[in-house]
C-alpha cells in the first residue's frame, strides 16, 4: 500500500487540498467547491510530469527510490495521465472558477515552467548548485493559497501567516526527502543536493520545532487562524519525530511519512 502511494505521489495533492480547506474554515470564507479539485489535479499532474522527465534521464545510481523506478518503467502511462490530469484542472478553471483565480493560476504556471526548464534542461550534476527545494515549496505554497486571495484586495494577515508557515514546512519536507533519498541511494555525486538542503535535513528537528512554535504563537496572536496554528505546530512536531526515528522506516514508508506529517490539518477537520 505504501509502495503504491509513494509511487504515484498521492499524498502531495492531499496536503495542498487539506491545508486549503483549513484556511477556508479559519477565515470563514465560502469559495467555489471546484477549487480543491482543480488544485489537486494540477499538483498531481506536475508531480507526475516531474517524475516522468526524471525517468527519461539515465540512472544516477544503482539503487533509486521506488517512485523513480516506477516512473522509469511506466513513464508512457504516467505521461498520458499527467496530461489528462492537467487538462482536467485547466478545464475546471476555465469553466467554473473566477477570472482572478485563472490569472493567478497562469502566473504560477509561468513560475512552474521556469522551474521545469531550469531543472530538466540542464545536466543533473548542476541541480545541486541551487536550492531547488525552496522553489518547489514556494510554488506549492503559491498554488495552494494564492487562489484564496479575494478579488481586488490584498491578502489578510492570517492568510499571509498561514502561507509562510506552510511554505516553511514544505521546504523542510522537501529538503528532508531529497537528502534522505540521496543518502539511501549511496550518495551519487550527480544527485548531490544543495549545501543548504543538506544542512536543513541535518538540523530538521530543531527547525521543525521552531516553525511549529512560530505557528503556535501566530495562533495565540490572531483572532483567526488558531486551527492553522495548531496544525502547523503539530506538523512541525511530526517532522521532528520522523527525523529522530528515520532509521526505523523503509525507503517508501519514510517518504510517504514525511508527506503525511503535513496532513495533520486533516485530523483537525475530522474533529470539528
C-alpha positions as YAML, in Angstrom:
chain: A
units: angstrom
residues:
- id: 1
  name: UNK
  ca: [0.00, 0.00, 0.00]
- id: 2
  name: UNK
  ca: [2.76, 2.45, 0.96]
- id: 3
  name: UNK
  ca: [4.66, 1.48, -2.20]
- id: 4
  name: UNK
  ca: [1.60, 2.36, -4.30]
- id: 5
  name: UNK
  ca: [1.01, 5.68, -2.53]
- id: 6
  name: UNK
  ca: [4.68, 6.63, -2.77]
- id: 7
  name: UNK
  ca: [5.00, 5.61, -6.43]
- id: 8
  name: UNK
  ca: [2.01, 7.70, -7.51]
- id: 9
  name: UNK
  ca: [2.76, 10.72, -5.26]
- id: 10
  name: UNK
  ca: [-0.80, 10.68, -3.96]
- id: 11
  name: UNK
  ca: [-0.10, 12.47, -0.69]
- id: 12
  name: UNK
  ca: [1.16, 15.74, -2.23]
- id: 13
  name: UNK
  ca: [-2.22, 16.86, -3.67]
- id: 14
  name: UNK
  ca: [-3.90, 15.73, -0.45]
- id: 15
  name: UNK
  ca: [-1.60, 18.01, 1.57]
- id: 16
  name: UNK
  ca: [-2.48, 21.02, -0.57]
- id: 17
  name: UNK
  ca: [-6.23, 20.38, -0.51]
- id: 18
  name: UNK
  ca: [-6.31, 19.75, 3.26]
- id: 19
  name: UNK
  ca: [-4.44, 22.98, 4.02]
- id: 20
  name: UNK
  ca: [-6.64, 24.93, 1.62]
- id: 21
  name: UNK
  ca: [-9.76, 23.60, 3.35]
- id: 22
  name: UNK
  ca: [-8.31, 24.55, 6.73]
- id: 23
  name: UNK
  ca: [-7.67, 28.11, 5.55]
- id: 24
  name: UNK
  ca: [-11.24, 28.35, 4.31]
- id: 25
  name: UNK
  ca: [-12.55, 27.25, 7.68]
- id: 26
  name: UNK
  ca: [-10.31, 29.54, 9.72]
- id: 27
  name: UNK
  ca: [-11.02, 32.59, 7.55]
- id: 28
  name: UNK
  ca: [-14.71, 31.69, 7.33]
- id: 29
  name: UNK
  ca: [-14.72, 32.14, 3.56]
- id: 30
  name: UNK
  ca: [-17.01, 30.44, 1.05]
- id: 31
  name: UNK
  ca: [-15.00, 29.60, -2.10]
- id: 32
  name: UNK
  ca: [-16.06, 27.51, -5.03]
- id: 33
  name: UNK
  ca: [-16.14, 23.76, -4.31]
- id: 34
  name: UNK
  ca: [-14.37, 23.27, -7.64]
- id: 35
  name: UNK
  ca: [-11.18, 24.94, -6.36]
- id: 36
  name: UNK
  ca: [-9.78, 21.98, -4.39]
- id: 37
  name: UNK
  ca: [-10.46, 19.60, -7.28]
- id: 38
  name: UNK
  ca: [-8.64, 21.86, -9.75]
- id: 39
  name: UNK
  ca: [-5.80, 22.29, -7.25]
- id: 40
  name: UNK
  ca: [-5.43, 18.56, -6.59]
- id: 41
  name: UNK
  ca: [-5.44, 17.66, -10.29]
- id: 42
  name: UNK
  ca: [-2.90, 20.38, -11.12]
- id: 43
  name: UNK
  ca: [-0.47, 19.40, -8.37]
- id: 44
  name: UNK
  ca: [-0.68, 15.71, -9.18]
- id: 45
  name: UNK
  ca: [-0.10, 16.46, -12.89]
- id: 46
  name: UNK
  ca: [3.02, 18.50, -12.05]
- id: 47
  name: UNK
  ca: [4.44, 15.83, -9.76]
- id: 48
  name: UNK
  ca: [3.77, 13.09, -12.31]
- id: 49
  name: UNK
  ca: [5.31, 15.16, -15.12]
- id: 50
  name: UNK
  ca: [8.37, 15.91, -12.99]
- id: 51
  name: UNK
  ca: [8.90, 12.21, -12.31]
- id: 52
  name: UNK
  ca: [8.37, 11.33, -15.99]
- id: 53
  name: UNK
  ca: [11.05, 13.81, -17.07]
- id: 54
  name: UNK
  ca: [13.38, 12.33, -14.45]
- id: 55
  name: UNK
  ca: [12.61, 8.85, -15.78]
- id: 56
  name: UNK
  ca: [13.71, 9.86, -19.27]
- id: 57
  name: UNK
  ca: [17.20, 10.52, -17.93]
- id: 58
  name: UNK
  ca: [19.70, 7.79, -17.19]
- id: 59
  name: UNK
  ca: [20.02, 6.34, -13.70]
- id: 60
  name: UNK
  ca: [22.29, 8.30, -11.38]
- id: 61
  name: UNK
  ca: [22.81, 5.31, -9.08]
- id: 62
  name: UNK
  ca: [22.22, 1.58, -8.96]
- id: 63
  name: UNK
  ca: [19.72, 1.99, -6.13]
- id: 64
  name: UNK
  ca: [16.96, 4.55, -6.58]
- id: 65
  name: UNK
  ca: [13.68, 5.34, -4.78]
- id: 66
  name: UNK
  ca: [10.71, 3.18, -5.69]
- id: 67
  name: UNK
  ca: [8.85, 6.22, -7.02]
- id: 68
  name: UNK
  ca: [11.55, 6.89, -9.61]
- id: 69
  name: UNK
  ca: [11.83, 3.22, -10.54]
- id: 70
  name: UNK
  ca: [8.06, 3.03, -11.05]
- id: 71
  name: UNK
  ca: [8.01, 6.01, -13.39]
- id: 72
  name: UNK
  ca: [11.02, 4.69, -15.28]
- id: 73
  name: UNK
  ca: [9.07, 1.51, -16.11]
- id: 74
  name: UNK
  ca: [5.65, 3.10, -16.68]
- id: 75
  name: UNK
  ca: [6.61, 6.52, -17.98]
- id: 76
  name: UNK
  ca: [4.34, 6.34, -21.05]
- id: 77
  name: UNK
  ca: [1.21, 5.68, -18.98]
- id: 78
  name: UNK
  ca: [2.16, 8.26, -16.37]
- id: 79
  name: UNK
  ca: [2.81, 10.86, -19.07]
- id: 80
  name: UNK
  ca: [-0.68, 10.35, -20.50]
- id: 81
  name: UNK
  ca: [-2.24, 10.53, -17.04]
- id: 82
  name: UNK
  ca: [-0.30, 13.69, -16.25]
- id: 83
  name: UNK
  ca: [-1.56, 15.39, -19.43]
- id: 84
  name: UNK
  ca: [-5.15, 14.29, -18.70]
- id: 85
  name: UNK
  ca: [-4.94, 15.49, -15.11]
- id: 86
  name: UNK
  ca: [-3.51, 18.86, -16.14]
- id: 87
  name: UNK
  ca: [-6.15, 19.23, -18.86]
- id: 88
  name: UNK
  ca: [-8.88, 18.42, -16.35]
- id: 89
  name: UNK
  ca: [-7.59, 21.09, -13.97]
- id: 90
  name: UNK
  ca: [-7.47, 23.66, -16.77]
- id: 91
  name: UNK
  ca: [-10.99, 22.77, -17.92]
- id: 92
  name: UNK
  ca: [-12.38, 23.21, -14.41]
- id: 93
  name: UNK
  ca: [-10.59, 26.54, -14.01]
- id: 94
  name: UNK
  ca: [-11.88, 27.90, -17.32]
- id: 95
  name: UNK
  ca: [-15.45, 26.72, -16.85]
- id: 96
  name: UNK
  ca: [-16.13, 27.02, -13.13]
- id: 97
  name: UNK
  ca: [-13.68, 29.40, -11.44]
- id: 98
  name: UNK
  ca: [-13.27, 33.17, -11.44]
- id: 99
  name: UNK
  ca: [-11.04, 35.20, -13.72]
- id: 100
  name: UNK
  ca: [-8.93, 36.18, -10.71]
- id: 101
  name: UNK
  ca: [-8.12, 32.54, -10.00]
- id: 102
  name: UNK
  ca: [-7.37, 31.99, -13.69]
- id: 103
  name: UNK
  ca: [-4.89, 34.89, -13.72]
- id: 104
  name: UNK
  ca: [-3.16, 33.73, -10.54]
- id: 105
  name: UNK
  ca: [-3.06, 30.20, -11.94]
- id: 106
  name: UNK
  ca: [-1.40, 31.39, -15.15]
- id: 107
  name: UNK
  ca: [1.19, 33.35, -13.16]
- id: 108
  name: UNK
  ca: [2.01, 30.29, -11.05]
- id: 109
  name: UNK
  ca: [2.12, 28.17, -14.22]
- id: 110
  name: UNK
  ca: [4.77, 30.52, -15.64]
- id: 111
  name: UNK
  ca: [6.78, 30.13, -12.44]
- id: 112
  name: UNK
  ca: [6.50, 26.34, -12.67]
- id: 113
  name: UNK
  ca: [7.52, 26.40, -16.35]
- id: 114
  name: UNK
  ca: [10.70, 28.29, -15.48]
- id: 115
  name: UNK
  ca: [11.40, 25.73, -12.75]
- id: 116
  name: UNK
  ca: [10.89, 22.77, -15.12]
- id: 117
  name: UNK
  ca: [13.20, 24.29, -17.73]
- id: 118
  name: UNK
  ca: [15.90, 25.05, -15.15]
- id: 119
  name: UNK
  ca: [15.73, 21.54, -13.69]
- id: 120
  name: UNK
  ca: [15.14, 19.28, -16.68]
- id: 121
  name: UNK
  ca: [17.05, 21.11, -19.41]
- id: 122
  name: UNK
  ca: [20.38, 21.21, -17.58]
- id: 123
  name: UNK
  ca: [22.71, 18.37, -16.57]
- id: 124
  name: UNK
  ca: [21.69, 16.54, -13.39]
- id: 125
  name: UNK
  ca: [25.03, 17.37, -11.73]
- id: 126
  name: UNK
  ca: [24.12, 21.08, -11.86]
- id: 127
  name: UNK
  ca: [20.95, 20.62, -9.78]
- id: 128
  name: UNK
  ca: [22.93, 20.84, -6.56]
- id: 129
  name: UNK
  ca: [24.20, 24.32, -7.43]
- id: 130
  name: UNK
  ca: [20.97, 25.98, -6.30]
- id: 131
  name: UNK
  ca: [18.32, 25.20, -3.63]
- id: 132
  name: UNK
  ca: [15.56, 23.97, -5.91]
- id: 133
  name: UNK
  ca: [13.67, 22.59, -2.89]
- id: 134
  name: UNK
  ca: [12.91, 26.19, -1.90]
- id: 135
  name: UNK
  ca: [11.45, 26.81, -5.37]
- id: 136
  name: UNK
  ca: [9.28, 23.69, -5.08]
- id: 137
  name: UNK
  ca: [7.99, 24.78, -1.68]
- id: 138
  name: UNK
  ca: [7.29, 28.30, -2.95]
- id: 139
  name: UNK
  ca: [5.38, 27.07, -6.00]
- id: 140
  name: UNK
  ca: [3.47, 24.59, -3.84]
- id: 141
  name: UNK
  ca: [2.52, 27.30, -1.36]
- id: 142
  name: UNK
  ca: [1.50, 29.82, -4.01]
- id: 143
  name: UNK
  ca: [-0.64, 27.25, -5.78]
- id: 144
  name: UNK
  ca: [-2.38, 26.38, -2.53]
- id: 145
  name: UNK
  ca: [-3.07, 29.84, -1.12]
- id: 146
  name: UNK
  ca: [-2.98, 32.37, -3.99]
- id: 147
  name: UNK
  ca: [-6.49, 31.40, -5.20]
- id: 148
  name: UNK
  ca: [-7.85, 32.27, -1.73]
- id: 149
  name: UNK
  ca: [-6.96, 35.98, -2.01]
- id: 150
  name: UNK
  ca: [-10.23, 37.90, -2.55]
- id: 151
  name: UNK
  ca: [-10.50, 39.63, -5.91]
- id: 152
  name: UNK
  ca: [-9.36, 43.25, -5.85]
- id: 153
  name: UNK
  ca: [-7.92, 43.13, -2.33]
- id: 154
  name: UNK
  ca: [-4.71, 42.27, -0.52]
- id: 155
  name: UNK
  ca: [-4.31, 39.01, 1.41]
- id: 156
  name: UNK
  ca: [-5.19, 39.15, 5.10]
- id: 157
  name: UNK
  ca: [-2.56, 38.88, 7.81]
- id: 158
  name: UNK
  ca: [-3.93, 35.45, 8.76]
- id: 159
  name: UNK
  ca: [-3.57, 34.21, 5.18]
- id: 160
  name: UNK
  ca: [-0.02, 35.58, 4.90]
- id: 161
  name: UNK
  ca: [0.93, 33.96, 8.21]
- id: 162
  name: UNK
  ca: [-0.56, 30.62, 7.15]
- id: 163
  name: UNK
  ca: [1.27, 30.83, 3.82]
- id: 164
  name: UNK
  ca: [4.64, 31.47, 5.50]
- id: 165
  name: UNK
  ca: [4.17, 28.57, 7.93]
- id: 166
  name: UNK
  ca: [3.05, 26.25, 5.14]
- id: 167
  name: UNK
  ca: [5.95, 27.28, 2.88]
- id: 168
  name: UNK
  ca: [8.42, 26.67, 5.71]
- id: 169
  name: UNK
  ca: [7.01, 23.22, 6.46]
- id: 170
  name: UNK
  ca: [7.04, 22.28, 2.76]
- id: 171
  name: UNK
  ca: [10.64, 23.47, 2.44]
- id: 172
  name: UNK
  ca: [11.71, 21.36, 5.40]
- id: 173
  name: UNK
  ca: [9.82, 18.40, 3.96]
- id: 174
  name: UNK
  ca: [11.42, 18.73, 0.51]
- id: 175
  name: UNK
  ca: [14.92, 19.09, 1.96]
- id: 176
  name: UNK
  ca: [14.46, 16.08, 4.21]
- id: 177
  name: UNK
  ca: [13.08, 13.79, 1.49]
- id: 178
  name: UNK
  ca: [15.68, 14.88, -1.08]
- id: 179
  name: UNK
  ca: [18.58, 14.36, 1.33]
- id: 180
  name: UNK
  ca: [17.31, 11.09, 2.77]
- id: 181
  name: UNK
  ca: [16.73, 9.60, -0.69]
- id: 182
  name: UNK
  ca: [20.19, 10.73, -1.82]
- id: 183
  name: UNK
  ca: [21.82, 9.19, 1.25]
- id: 184
  name: UNK
  ca: [19.94, 5.90, 0.88]
- id: 185
  name: UNK
  ca: [20.83, 5.75, -2.83]
- id: 186
  name: UNK
  ca: [24.53, 5.65, -1.99]
- id: 187
  name: UNK
  ca: [25.23, 9.41, -2.20]
- id: 188
  name: UNK
  ca: [25.70, 9.57, -6.01]
- id: 189
  name: UNK
  ca: [27.82, 12.55, -7.00]
- id: 190
  name: UNK
  ca: [25.45, 13.65, -9.79]
- id: 191
  name: UNK
  ca: [22.49, 13.94, -7.46]
- id: 192
  name: UNK
  ca: [24.18, 15.74, -4.57]
- id: 193
  name: UNK
  ca: [21.66, 18.15, -3.02]
- id: 194
  name: UNK
  ca: [22.49, 21.80, -2.45]
- id: 195
  name: UNK
  ca: [24.50, 22.54, 0.69]
- id: 196
  name: UNK
  ca: [21.54, 24.37, 2.26]
- id: 197
  name: UNK
  ca: [19.30, 21.38, 1.57]
- id: 198
  name: UNK
  ca: [21.66, 19.03, 3.35]
- id: 199
  name: UNK
  ca: [22.07, 21.49, 6.24]
- id: 200
  name: UNK
  ca: [18.31, 21.77, 6.71]
- id: 201
  name: UNK
  ca: [17.89, 17.98, 6.64]
- id: 202
  name: UNK
  ca: [20.71, 17.58, 9.18]
- id: 203
  name: UNK
  ca: [19.06, 20.14, 11.52]
- id: 204
  name: UNK
  ca: [15.48, 19.14, 10.73]
- id: 205
  name: UNK
  ca: [14.38, 18.51, 14.31]
- id: 206
  name: UNK
  ca: [15.12, 21.95, 15.79]
- id: 207
  name: UNK
  ca: [13.99, 23.71, 12.62]
- id: 208
  name: UNK
  ca: [10.68, 21.83, 12.55]
- id: 209
  name: UNK
  ca: [10.05, 22.56, 16.21]
- id: 210
  name: UNK
  ca: [10.93, 26.22, 15.56]
- id: 211
  name: UNK
  ca: [8.42, 26.51, 12.73]
- id: 212
  name: UNK
  ca: [5.82, 24.77, 14.86]
- id: 213
  name: UNK
  ca: [6.45, 27.18, 17.72]
- id: 214
  name: UNK
  ca: [6.04, 30.17, 15.40]
- id: 215
  name: UNK
  ca: [2.77, 28.69, 14.14]
- id: 216
  name: UNK
  ca: [1.58, 28.28, 17.72]
- id: 217
  name: UNK
  ca: [2.47, 31.89, 18.55]
- id: 218
  name: UNK
  ca: [0.56, 33.05, 15.48]
- id: 219
  name: UNK
  ca: [-2.43, 31.04, 16.65]
- id: 220
  name: UNK
  ca: [-2.34, 32.81, 20.02]
- id: 221
  name: UNK
  ca: [-1.86, 36.23, 18.44]
- id: 222
  name: UNK
  ca: [-4.51, 36.21, 15.72]
- id: 223
  name: UNK
  ca: [-8.25, 36.15, 16.28]
- id: 224
  name: UNK
  ca: [-8.49, 33.79, 13.34]
- id: 225
  name: UNK
  ca: [-6.03, 31.15, 12.28]
- id: 226
  name: UNK
  ca: [-5.95, 29.24, 15.55]
- id: 227
  name: UNK
  ca: [-6.75, 25.92, 13.93]
- id: 228
  name: UNK
  ca: [-4.00, 26.50, 11.36]
- id: 229
  name: UNK
  ca: [-1.59, 27.44, 14.14]
- id: 230
  name: UNK
  ca: [-2.25, 24.19, 15.94]
- id: 231
  name: UNK
  ca: [-1.94, 22.28, 12.68]
- id: 232
  name: UNK
  ca: [1.38, 23.97, 11.92]
- id: 233
  name: UNK
  ca: [2.71, 23.14, 15.38]
- id: 234
  name: UNK
  ca: [1.58, 19.51, 15.09]
- id: 235
  name: UNK
  ca: [3.06, 19.15, 11.61]
- id: 236
  name: UNK
  ca: [6.39, 20.53, 12.85]
- id: 237
  name: UNK
  ca: [6.34, 18.11, 15.77]
- id: 238
  name: UNK
  ca: [5.56, 15.23, 13.41]
- id: 239
  name: UNK
  ca: [8.52, 16.11, 11.16]
- id: 240
  name: UNK
  ca: [10.76, 16.32, 14.22]
- id: 241
  name: UNK
  ca: [9.63, 12.89, 15.43]
- id: 242
  name: UNK
  ca: [10.15, 11.40, 11.97]
- id: 243
  name: UNK
  ca: [13.64, 12.89, 11.75]
- id: 244
  name: UNK
  ca: [14.63, 11.32, 15.05]
- id: 245
  name: UNK
  ca: [13.27, 7.87, 14.07]
- id: 246
  name: UNK
  ca: [14.02, 7.78, 10.32]
- id: 247
  name: UNK
  ca: [16.27, 4.72, 10.61]
- id: 248
  name: UNK
  ca: [13.24, 2.64, 11.61]
- id: 249
  name: UNK
  ca: [11.48, 3.19, 8.28]
- id: 250
  name: UNK
  ca: [11.98, 1.67, 4.84]
- id: 251
  name: UNK
  ca: [12.59, 3.95, 1.85]
- id: 252
  name: UNK
  ca: [8.97, 4.02, 0.64]
- id: 253
  name: UNK
  ca: [7.44, 4.42, 4.09]
- id: 254
  name: UNK
  ca: [9.88, 7.18, 5.04]
- id: 255
  name: UNK
  ca: [8.99, 9.33, 2.02]
- id: 256
  name: UNK
  ca: [5.25, 8.88, 2.47]
- id: 257
  name: UNK
  ca: [5.51, 9.53, 6.21]
- id: 258
  name: UNK
  ca: [7.30, 12.83, 5.59]
- id: 259
  name: UNK
  ca: [4.42, 13.94, 3.38]
- id: 260
  name: UNK
  ca: [1.76, 12.62, 5.77]
- id: 261
  name: UNK
  ca: [3.33, 14.71, 8.53]
- id: 262
  name: UNK
  ca: [1.90, 17.73, 6.70]
- id: 263
  name: UNK
  ca: [-1.61, 16.23, 6.63]
- id: 264
  name: UNK
  ca: [-2.22, 16.94, 10.33]
- id: 265
  name: UNK
  ca: [-4.91, 19.54, 9.48]
- id: 266
  name: UNK
  ca: [-7.00, 16.59, 8.29]
- id: 267
  name: UNK
  ca: [-7.20, 15.47, 11.91]
- id: 268
  name: UNK
  ca: [-8.49, 18.88, 13.00]
- id: 269
  name: UNK
  ca: [-11.05, 18.80, 10.19]
- id: 270
  name: UNK
  ca: [-12.34, 15.45, 11.42]
- id: 271
  name: UNK
  ca: [-12.73, 16.76, 14.98]
- id: 272
  name: UNK
  ca: [-14.98, 19.68, 14.05]
...
